[in-house]
Amino acid sequence: MQRPRIMIAGERSGTGKSTITLGIIAALKARGLEVQPFKTGPDFLDPMHHNEVGERISRNLDTWMFPDWVPTSFQRASAGADVSVIEGVMGLYDGVDGRSEEGSSAHLAKRLRCPVILVLDAASTARSVGAIAKGFKTFDPRVDVRGVIFNRISGKRHLDMLEASIEGLDLVSLGGVPRSEEVELESRHLGLVPAGERDNRSRYDRMRETVEENLDLDLLLRLASEAPEWHEVREPPMAKLGDFRLGVARDAAFNFYYEDNFDILRALGARIVDFSPLEGDLPDAGGYYFGGGYPELHLERLEANEPMRESLLRQVDAGAPVYAECGGLMYLCRKVRGLDGRMREMTGVFDAQTDMTPKLQALGYVDARCLGDCILSPAGGSTRGHVFHYSKVVSHGEVRFAYQLSKDKGIEGSMDGMIRKNALASYLHLHFGSNLEFARGFARSCIGR
């Protein structure tokens, strides 16, 4: 199969690769091309902006968390696209630690046999960029670094100096992007402000115009078309287990989800029913799924929707399977204290209090092992995931924990995942591609209710 593909990677975080990637997606879309976006690593926010610009659902690809699922996800999502654009994470070679390449953009590029374009921050430098480019080009010769984009240039003379610095390095320049605050997206804790919270159309248009005016898109497409032929991979069997309705909390408070998780659950028999804990009623369903997000920004509205809170508590008492991650965990606690110091009543599924803090509490990859049977897995089941949160559980009643994590990044040291009846709430974010048995376990729990 011919699957043209290109990765836009950075020398480090903050080089502007997200803005440039969005501009490239928008510019290629404006040419009438079907563009399939991807994001390297565990990121929920960049893909939201990909979705808005590319009008195809972005997928995450992570060679540490779900290495065996990566080829399947790429193969499925890229079908029918003219070109796939993969945004890197952090610096090109940054992965799970300082020694391993797992989880890095470089590892993914090798796994997908994908050409790489390196975004270099050229502000306040010139010829030294050539040394950086050479280092990235030669650090791992198996990574196909083909070209560079110089970001934050000050003008044509500056670009000429930058392009001269890479002569003889077997790298091509796709051009230089001038400094501009007009194209920068707003950020807050956890990263970019989610796409739906702001009208970013004018910024997206400016990103597109900037790319069209300054980068060689024909060259980019040629490099993407030179990616090796894609050899079809055998996808894992996904037999339907039965029909069930799955209520998914999806609104401004809860919006951190991997789209592949929904695809996997649908294949197992789920009919996804979206609802909003901010307003409206809890739908009738066989089970419920609360992702992460920004509930701390909507505590007043979450507290005000008392019928929703009471309905969910009744469902849990009746044995309904409920799976909640991070922000969802906060909602399932009895109380949450916001950054303003005010305490808000939540659902009370767990007799626990969560406090928002101005300081990052945990970040990174973890292995997880199930300590006992739960709605996702029998005892002993293991998977990989990641944590990223500013809140902490400051008190809880007697509780049974679902997981032991490989690092002290859980609710209480390495212990994570509170269980009450068939409700499970944890700080751990899971991609079911890491272990499909966890998805099957959740589906069986919903079907067997």
C-alpha positions as CSV (number, residue, x, y, z in Angstrom):
1,M,0.0,0.0,0.0
2,Q,1.1,3.5,-0.7
3,R,0.6,5.5,2.5
4,P,2.4,8.9,2.1
5,R,3.4,10.0,5.6
6,I,5.6,12.6,7.2
7,M,6.5,13.4,10.8
8,I,7.0,17.0,12.1
9,A,9.3,16.7,15.1
10,G,11.1,19.2,17.3
11,E,14.6,19.5,18.8
12,R,12.7,19.9,22.1
13,S,9.4,21.1,23.5
14,G,8.6,24.7,22.7
15,T,10.1,24.9,19.2
16,G,6.6,25.6,17.7
17,K,6.0,22.2,16.1
18,S,2.3,22.2,17.2
19,T,1.6,25.5,15.5
20,I,3.6,24.5,12.3
21,T,1.9,21.1,12.2
22,L,-1.6,22.7,12.4
23,G,-0.6,25.1,9.7
24,I,0.6,22.3,7.5
25,I,-2.6,20.3,8.0
26,A,-4.7,23.3,7.2
27,A,-2.6,24.2,4.1
28,L,-2.8,20.7,2.7
29,K,-6.5,20.5,3.5
30,A,-7.0,23.8,1.6
31,R,-5.4,22.1,-1.5
32,G,-8.2,19.6,-1.4
33,L,-6.2,16.8,0.1
34,E,-7.5,14.3,2.7
35,V,-5.0,14.7,5.6
36,Q,-4.9,12.2,8.4
37,P,-3.4,13.7,11.6
38,F,-1.6,11.8,14.3
39,K,0.1,12.8,17.6
40,T,3.0,11.0,19.1
41,G,2.7,10.1,22.8
42,P,0.0,10.6,25.5
43,D,-1.5,14.0,24.6
44,F,-5.2,14.8,24.5
45,L,-5.0,18.5,23.6
46,D,-3.0,18.7,20.4
47,P,-5.3,16.1,18.7
48,M,-8.4,18.3,19.5
49,H,-6.8,21.0,17.4
50,H,-5.9,18.5,14.7
51,N,-9.6,17.5,14.6
52,E,-10.7,21.1,14.1
53,V,-8.3,21.9,11.3
54,G,-8.1,18.6,9.5
55,E,-11.7,17.4,9.8
56,R,-10.4,13.8,10.4
57,I,-10.1,12.4,13.9
58,S,-6.6,12.5,15.1
59,R,-5.1,9.4,16.7
60,N,-2.4,9.0,19.3
61,L,0.6,6.7,18.6
62,D,2.8,5.6,21.5
63,T,5.5,3.0,21.2
64,W,5.9,2.6,25.0
65,M,2.3,2.5,26.1
66,F,0.8,0.4,23.2
67,P,3.6,-0.6,20.8
68,D,1.7,-3.6,19.3
69,W,-1.4,-1.4,18.6
70,V,0.5,1.4,16.8
71,P,0.6,-0.3,13.4
72,T,-3.1,-1.2,13.6
73,S,-4.1,2.3,14.6
74,F,-2.0,3.9,11.8
75,Q,-3.3,1.5,9.2
76,R,-6.9,2.0,10.1
77,A,-6.8,5.7,10.4
78,S,-4.7,6.4,7.4
79,A,-6.9,4.4,5.0
80,G,-8.3,6.7,2.4
81,A,-6.1,9.7,3.3
82,D,-3.9,11.3,0.7
83,V,-1.2,12.0,3.3
84,S,-0.7,11.4,7.0
85,V,0.9,14.1,9.1
86,I,2.4,12.9,12.5
87,E,3.2,15.5,15.1
88,G,6.1,14.5,17.4
89,V,6.3,14.9,21.1
90,M,9.0,16.8,23.1
91,G,12.4,16.5,21.4
92,L,12.8,13.9,18.6
93,Y,14.7,11.5,20.8
94,D,13.0,12.1,24.1
95,G,11.3,8.9,25.3
96,V,10.6,7.0,28.5
97,D,14.0,7.8,30.0
98,G,17.5,9.0,29.0
99,R,18.6,5.6,27.7
100,S,15.6,4.0,26.0
101,E,14.1,5.2,22.7
102,E,10.7,3.8,23.6
103,G,7.9,6.3,23.5
104,S,10.0,8.8,21.5
105,S,9.1,10.4,18.1
106,A,12.3,8.8,16.8
107,H,11.2,5.3,17.8
108,L,7.8,5.9,16.2
109,A,9.4,7.1,13.0
110,K,11.4,3.9,12.8
111,R,8.4,1.8,13.5
112,L,6.3,3.4,10.8
113,R,9.3,3.9,8.4
114,C,8.4,7.5,8.3
115,P,10.5,10.5,7.0
116,V,11.1,13.2,9.6
117,I,11.1,17.0,9.2
118,L,12.8,18.7,12.2
119,V,11.6,22.0,13.5
120,L,14.5,24.1,14.8
121,D,14.1,27.2,16.9
122,A,16.3,29.7,15.1
123,A,15.7,32.7,17.4
124,S,18.9,34.3,18.5
125,T,21.2,31.9,16.6
126,A,22.5,31.2,13.1
127,R,25.3,28.9,12.1
128,S,25.0,27.0,15.4
129,V,21.7,25.6,14.1
130,G,23.8,23.5,11.7
131,A,25.5,21.8,14.5
132,I,22.2,21.0,16.1
133,A,20.8,19.7,12.8
134,K,23.9,17.5,12.3
135,G,23.6,16.0,15.7
136,F,20.0,15.1,15.2
137,K,20.7,13.7,11.7
138,T,23.6,11.5,12.9
139,F,22.5,10.5,16.5
140,D,20.6,7.5,15.1
141,P,21.2,6.9,11.4
142,R,18.2,4.6,11.3
143,V,15.9,7.6,11.9
144,D,15.2,9.1,8.4
145,V,15.6,12.8,9.2
146,R,15.2,14.3,5.7
147,G,14.7,18.0,6.2
148,V,14.3,21.0,8.5
149,I,12.0,23.9,9.1
150,F,13.5,27.0,10.7
151,N,11.1,28.6,13.1
152,R,11.1,32.2,14.5
153,I,13.4,33.6,11.9
154,S,14.0,37.4,11.7
155,G,14.1,37.8,7.9
156,K,15.5,36.6,4.6
157,R,19.1,37.3,5.5
158,H,18.7,35.2,8.7
159,L,17.2,32.4,6.7
160,D,20.0,32.5,4.2
161,M,22.5,32.0,7.0
162,L,20.5,29.2,8.5
163,E,20.2,27.3,5.2
164,A,23.9,27.7,4.6
165,S,24.6,26.1,7.9
166,I,23.1,22.8,6.8
167,E,24.8,22.5,3.4
168,G,26.5,19.2,3.0
169,L,24.5,17.5,5.8
170,D,22.1,15.6,3.4
171,L,19.2,17.7,4.6
172,V,16.8,19.9,2.7
173,S,15.3,23.2,4.0
174,L,11.6,23.5,3.7
175,G,11.8,27.2,4.6
176,G,11.6,29.5,7.6
177,V,8.7,30.7,9.6
178,P,8.9,34.3,11.0
179,R,8.2,35.2,14.6
180,S,4.5,35.9,15.2
181,E,2.4,36.0,18.3
182,E,-0.7,36.0,16.1
183,V,-0.5,32.3,15.5
184,E,0.2,31.1,19.1
185,L,-2.6,29.2,20.8
186,E,-3.5,29.9,24.4
187,S,-2.2,27.5,27.1
188,R,-3.0,26.7,30.7
189,H,-2.0,24.0,33.2
190,L,-1.9,20.6,31.3
191,G,-1.1,22.3,28.0
192,L,-3.1,24.0,25.2
193,V,-6.6,25.3,25.9
194,P,-9.0,22.7,24.4
195,A,-10.1,23.5,20.8
196,G,-13.7,23.9,21.7
197,E,-13.3,26.5,24.3
198,R,-12.1,29.3,22.0
199,D,-13.0,30.4,18.5
200,N,-9.6,29.7,16.9
201,R,-10.7,30.0,13.3
202,S,-8.8,33.2,12.7
203,R,-5.6,31.8,14.2
204,Y,-6.0,28.6,12.2
205,D,-6.3,30.7,9.1
206,R,-3.2,32.7,10.0
207,M,-1.3,29.4,10.6
208,R,-2.3,28.2,7.2
209,E,-1.3,31.5,5.5
210,T,2.0,31.5,7.3
211,V,2.8,28.0,6.1
212,E,1.6,28.7,2.6
213,E,3.7,31.9,2.4
214,N,6.9,30.5,3.9
215,L,7.2,26.7,3.5
216,D,7.7,24.5,0.5
217,L,4.6,22.3,0.6
218,D,5.4,20.6,-2.7
219,L,8.7,19.4,-1.3
220,L,7.0,18.2,1.9
221,L,4.5,16.2,-0.2
222,R,7.4,14.7,-2.2
223,L,9.2,13.6,0.9
224,A,6.0,12.1,2.3
225,S,5.4,10.2,-1.0
226,E,9.0,8.8,-0.7
227,A,8.1,6.9,2.5
228,P,8.5,3.2,2.0
229,E,5.5,1.1,0.8
230,W,3.3,0.2,3.8
231,H,3.0,-3.5,4.2
232,E,-0.4,-4.4,5.6
233,V,-0.4,-5.6,9.2
234,R,-2.6,-8.3,10.6
235,E,-5.0,-6.6,13.0
236,P,-5.9,-8.3,16.3
237,P,-9.3,-10.1,16.3
238,M,-12.0,-8.0,17.9
239,A,-15.1,-10.3,18.2
240,K,-18.3,-8.6,19.3
241,L,-19.2,-9.7,22.8
242,G,-22.8,-8.4,22.8
243,D,-24.8,-5.2,22.5
244,F,-24.7,-2.6,25.3
245,R,-25.2,1.2,25.7
246,L,-22.2,3.0,27.1
247,G,-22.8,6.5,28.6
248,V,-19.7,8.7,27.9
249,A,-19.3,12.1,29.8
250,R,-18.2,14.4,27.1
251,D,-18.4,18.2,27.5
252,A,-16.1,21.1,28.5
253,A,-15.3,19.4,31.9
254,F,-14.6,15.9,30.6
255,N,-13.0,15.7,27.2
256,F,-9.7,13.7,27.5
257,Y,-10.3,10.5,25.6
258,Y,-8.4,8.4,23.1
259,E,-10.6,7.9,20.1
260,D,-9.2,4.4,19.6
261,N,-10.7,3.4,22.9
262,F,-14.2,4.2,21.5
263,D,-13.4,2.3,18.3
264,I,-12.3,-0.7,20.4
265,L,-15.4,-0.6,22.6
266,R,-17.7,-0.2,19.6
267,A,-16.1,-3.3,18.0
268,L,-16.9,-5.2,21.2
269,G,-20.6,-4.1,21.0
270,A,-20.8,-0.6,22.6
271,R,-23.3,1.9,21.4
272,I,-21.8,5.2,22.6
273,V,-24.3,7.7,24.2
274,D,-22.7,11.1,25.0
275,F,-24.0,13.1,27.9
276,S,-22.9,16.2,29.9
277,P,-22.6,16.2,33.7
278,L,-22.7,20.0,33.4
279,E,-26.4,19.9,32.3
280,G,-29.1,17.5,31.5
281,D,-29.8,14.0,32.8
282,L,-27.8,10.8,33.1
283,P,-28.8,8.5,30.3
284,D,-29.9,4.9,30.8
285,A,-26.9,2.7,30.0
286,G,-25.2,-0.5,30.8
287,G,-22.1,1.4,32.0
288,Y,-20.5,4.8,32.2
289,Y,-17.2,6.3,31.2
290,F,-15.8,9.5,32.7
291,G,-12.5,10.7,31.1
292,G,-10.2,13.4,32.3
293,G,-10.4,17.0,31.4
294,Y,-10.9,20.3,33.3
295,P,-13.7,19.7,35.9
296,E,-11.8,22.2,38.2
297,L,-12.9,25.0,35.9
298,H,-16.6,24.0,36.1
299,L,-17.1,23.0,39.7
300,E,-20.0,25.4,40.3
301,R,-22.0,23.9,37.4
302,L,-21.1,20.3,38.3
303,E,-22.3,20.9,41.8
304,A,-25.4,22.7,40.6
305,N,-26.6,19.7,38.6
306,E,-27.8,17.8,41.6
307,P,-30.1,15.5,39.7
308,M,-27.1,14.2,37.7
309,R,-25.0,13.6,40.8
310,E,-27.8,11.8,42.6
311,S,-28.6,9.7,39.6
312,L,-25.1,8.5,39.2
313,L,-24.8,7.6,42.9
314,R,-28.0,5.6,42.6
315,Q,-26.6,3.8,39.5
316,V,-23.4,2.9,41.4
317,D,-25.4,1.6,44.4
318,A,-27.4,-0.5,41.9
319,G,-24.2,-2.0,40.6
320,A,-23.7,-0.1,37.3
321,P,-20.1,-0.3,36.0
322,V,-18.5,3.1,36.1
323,Y,-15.0,3.8,34.9
324,A,-13.4,7.2,35.6
325,E,-10.0,8.7,35.0
326,C,-8.3,11.7,36.6
327,G,-10.9,14.4,36.2
328,G,-13.6,11.7,36.4
329,L,-12.0,10.6,39.7
330,M,-12.5,14.1,41.0
331,Y,-16.2,14.0,40.1
332,L,-16.7,10.7,41.8
333,C,-15.3,12.0,45.1
334,R,-17.6,13.6,47.7
335,K,-15.9,17.0,47.6
336,V,-13.4,19.0,45.5
337,R,-11.6,22.1,46.7
338,G,-10.9,24.4,43.9
339,L,-7.9,26.8,43.5
340,D,-10.2,29.5,44.9
341,G,-10.3,27.6,48.2
342,R,-14.0,26.9,48.0
343,M,-15.3,23.4,48.6
344,R,-17.8,21.9,46.2
345,E,-20.0,18.9,46.5
346,M,-19.6,16.2,43.9
347,T,-21.2,12.8,43.5
348,G,-20.1,11.1,46.7
349,V,-19.5,7.8,45.0
350,F,-16.3,7.7,47.1
351,D,-16.0,9.2,50.5
352,A,-13.0,11.2,49.5
353,Q,-11.8,14.8,49.1
354,T,-9.7,16.1,46.2
355,D,-7.9,19.4,46.3
356,M,-6.7,21.3,43.2
357,T,-3.1,22.6,43.6
358,P,-1.0,25.1,41.6
359,K,1.7,22.5,41.5
360,L,2.0,19.5,39.2
361,Q,1.5,16.4,41.4
362,A,2.4,13.6,39.0
363,L,3.5,13.2,35.4
364,G,4.8,10.2,33.4
365,Y,4.4,6.7,32.2
366,V,3.6,3.8,34.6
367,D,3.1,0.1,34.6
368,A,0.0,-1.0,36.4
369,R,-0.9,-4.4,38.0
370,C,-4.4,-5.3,39.2
371,L,-4.4,-6.2,42.9
372,G,-7.8,-7.9,42.7
373,D,-10.7,-8.4,40.4
374,C,-12.3,-5.2,39.0
375,I,-14.5,-4.2,36.1
376,L,-11.6,-4.1,33.7
377,S,-9.5,-7.1,34.6
378,P,-9.2,-10.1,37.0
379,A,-6.5,-10.0,39.6
380,G,-3.0,-10.0,38.2
381,G,-3.9,-8.3,34.9
382,S,-1.3,-5.7,33.8
383,T,-1.3,-2.8,31.5
384,R,0.6,0.5,30.8
385,G,-0.7,4.0,31.1
386,H,0.3,7.5,32.1
387,V,-0.6,10.1,34.7
388,F,-0.7,13.9,34.5
389,H,-2.5,15.8,37.2
390,Y,-2.5,18.9,39.4
391,S,-5.0,17.6,41.9
392,K,-4.5,15.3,44.8
393,V,-6.7,13.1,47.0
394,V,-6.1,14.5,50.4
395,S,-8.4,12.2,52.3
396,H,-10.5,9.1,51.7
397,G,-12.4,6.6,53.8
398,E,-11.7,2.9,53.8
399,V,-11.1,1.9,50.2
400,R,-10.0,-1.0,48.1
401,F,-7.4,-0.1,45.5
402,A,-7.4,-1.5,42.0
403,Y,-3.8,-1.1,40.9
404,Q,-0.3,-1.1,42.1
405,L,1.7,1.3,39.9
406,S,5.4,0.9,39.1
407,K,6.1,4.4,40.5
408,D,4.7,6.4,43.4
409,K,2.3,8.4,41.2
410,G,-1.0,7.1,42.4
411,I,-3.6,8.2,44.9
412,E,-1.6,6.9,47.8
413,G,2.0,6.3,46.8
414,S,1.9,3.5,44.2
415,M,-1.7,2.6,45.1
416,D,-4.2,3.8,42.6
417,G,-7.8,3.2,41.5
418,M,-10.5,3.4,44.1
419,I,-13.1,0.7,43.9
420,R,-16.7,0.8,45.2
421,K,-19.0,-2.0,44.0
422,N,-18.5,-1.8,40.2
423,A,-17.1,1.8,40.1
424,L,-13.4,2.3,39.5
425,A,-11.8,5.8,39.6
426,S,-8.1,6.3,39.2
427,Y,-5.5,8.9,38.2
428,L,-4.3,6.4,35.6
429,H,-5.1,7.2,31.9
430,L,-5.4,4.0,29.8
431,H,-5.3,3.4,26.1
432,F,-7.0,0.0,25.6
433,G,-4.5,-0.8,22.8
434,S,-2.0,-1.5,25.6
435,N,-4.0,-4.5,26.7
436,L,-7.2,-5.3,24.8
437,E,-8.3,-7.6,27.7
438,F,-9.1,-4.5,29.8
439,A,-11.5,-3.3,27.1
440,R,-13.1,-6.7,26.9
441,G,-13.4,-6.8,30.7
442,F,-15.2,-3.4,30.7
443,A,-17.5,-4.6,27.9
444,R,-18.3,-7.8,29.7
445,S,-19.1,-5.8,32.9
446,C,-21.5,-3.6,31.0
447,I,-23.1,-6.5,29.2
448,G,-23.5,-8.6,32.3
449,R,-25.1,-6.0,34.5
